[in-house]
């Protein structure tokens, strides 16, 4: 994140970037603040928000290549989260994969082989 945000500025010039965090990733904001990176929280205009999942779903239903691309995008995103070292920020068990797939226009959640063990642990967790 810091590298990508830093790429908005070039050679002694200031730059700005926009960072979107999932609710499970809010610890990243704390980490960035602790690293001396100034942050400004911006809240969206909720009256202007649109739900795009159903529109994506209609596009995907009509195009097999687009469906495949959406599935690959979801799998790539999940793998990238799974491979991150900071599990306080990037915890795949905190992501609702079914909701994510639906928001990407997918009717079902693709199977992700590498995560089988991680997701099974979540289902078998003790809630004492």
Secondary structure, DSSP 8 states (H G I E B T S, - for coil): -HHHHHTTS-TT----------GGGTHHHHHHHHTT---------GGG----HHHHHHHHHH-HHHHHHHHHHHHHHHHHHHH-S-TTT--GGGS-HHHHHHHTT-SS----GGGHHHHHHHHT----
